[in-house]
Amino acid sequence: MGTRDPMFQGRRLRALLRQTREGCGFIQRDVALEMDWSLSKLIRIETGQVNISTTDLKALLQHYRVVEPDRVAEFIDMARASKQRSWWYAYRNILTTEAKVFLGYESSAMVIRNFEPLLVPGLLQTEEYAHEVLRVVTSPDDTALDEAVALRMERQERLIRPDGPTLHFIVDESVMHRTVGSPAVMRHQMRRIREYAEWPNITVRVVPFSSGLYSRARIAYQLMEFQDVADEAVLFIENPSGDIIIREGNPEDPPTVSPLSYLETFWGLEQLAAREHTPALLDAALERFAPGSPHHPHPGDPVE
């Protein structure tokens, strides 16, 4: 089950406050007048520019006629949780705004679905593999690179555990062929995937070359679902020109790239990639990257 990330809780609180106000038929200006607040104060609260105090929250809920003790307690709990520091705070200097939002959603998700066309999913990467990927893809300085790798490893530690969220991974077969780092790095990586694929809350599937072309084959994306049905699914798309985060039902996002449309694509890929075929594909990869393999003749590669 996902944790209660402060950023996620803050967004959820703001969304519920707006929904509650609109459900009462109130506009912001009238609420501000009745509460004896400035209009800008209410706008800043609803947009997340400022945190709302417990006292102000209770008064606002009273105005919205939310008086059931359990419901009031839920709002207060969210407000208090939103004021805590996120686990990734120590890495804030290397994170974009989009990355912080993504980590907030990911940390709170109950189900995560991830498709990768070129690389091993970040949550499954070994430290050596991650180091090489981040070195080449992001080209940071040595200090930032070490921080980025440490962040990726801590993400794994928090999410990949027996009592963690349900994780579904699909990769293209090309991921099993591309050498990242060295054959030794790849052997360790393939063994890591094999190990995680045996966990009850993790599934790993590989779309074989024989499947040909398929929908959204060039796009790396991650879908996140949450325990509370009121929390809409979130889609994260990796894009060279800037990552994109899309929430289901958000009127500002185009419907053609909604989380639901990508979920349907993911389900379609599951039909192309039988889970029981994954071990054989991983074994074939281990053989290709074995010392002395004709596919990767590296005399200096260590023998394990």
C-alpha positions, 0 to 999 in steps of 0.5 A: 500500500502506498505511503501518504506523501505530503505533496500528494496529501496537499493536492488531495486536500486542495481538490477536496476543498474545491469540490466541496465548495463547488458542491455547495454552489459557492463561488470563491468571492462569496466564501471569502466575504462570509469568512471575512478573508481576502479573496487572495487568501482563499485562492492561495489556499485552493491553489496550494500557494499557502498551507491552511491552518487547522483553525481556518480549515475547521471554520471553512468546513463549518461554512461548507456544512461539513460537520461529521466528526469522521469527515472533519478528522479526515480533512484535518489529517490531510492538512497535517500530513501535507505540512510534513517533509517528503522523503525525497526532500534531501534530493530537492536540488536535483529535482524538477518541479515535475519530478517532485510531483511525480515522486509524490504520486508514486510514493502514494500509489497502490498500483503502478504500471510501467512500460519501457521501450528502451531501458530497464524500468528505474524501479528494477535497475541495479545500481550499476545499470542506473549509474550508466543510464543516468550518466549518459541520459542526463549528463550531470556532474559527479556529485549530481550523478551520485545523488541521482543514483542514490535517489533511484535506489531509495525509490526502490527501497521504499516501493519494492517490498513485500508489503508495497504497492502492486507493480506491473512492468512491461518492456520491449524485448530490445531491453534484453539485448541492449548492452548498458555498461558492460556484459557483467552489468547486464548479467547482474541486471537480468538476474535482478529482474528474474528475482523480482519477477518471482515476487507475488506483488510484482509482474514482469512481461516482455513484448517479443520481437515477434509481436511486431509494431504495437500501440505507443511502442516508442513512449515510456510511461507510468500509470499510478492508481490510488487506494481511495476511489476519489483519487483519479489515476495519474499518467506520467510520460517521459519526454525528451522535451519535458516530462508530462503528468496527466490526471484522469478527469482533469479538464485542462488535459487533452482526452486523447492522452488520458490515463484511461487511454494509456491503461487500455494500451497497457492491457493490450500489451499484456495480451502480447506479452505472456508472463510465463514467457519472461523467464525464458527471455531472461535466461536467453539474455543471460546466455547472450551476456555470458563471458565468452559469448559470441554476441559479446566477446569481451576478453577482459570481462570478469568470470563469475 
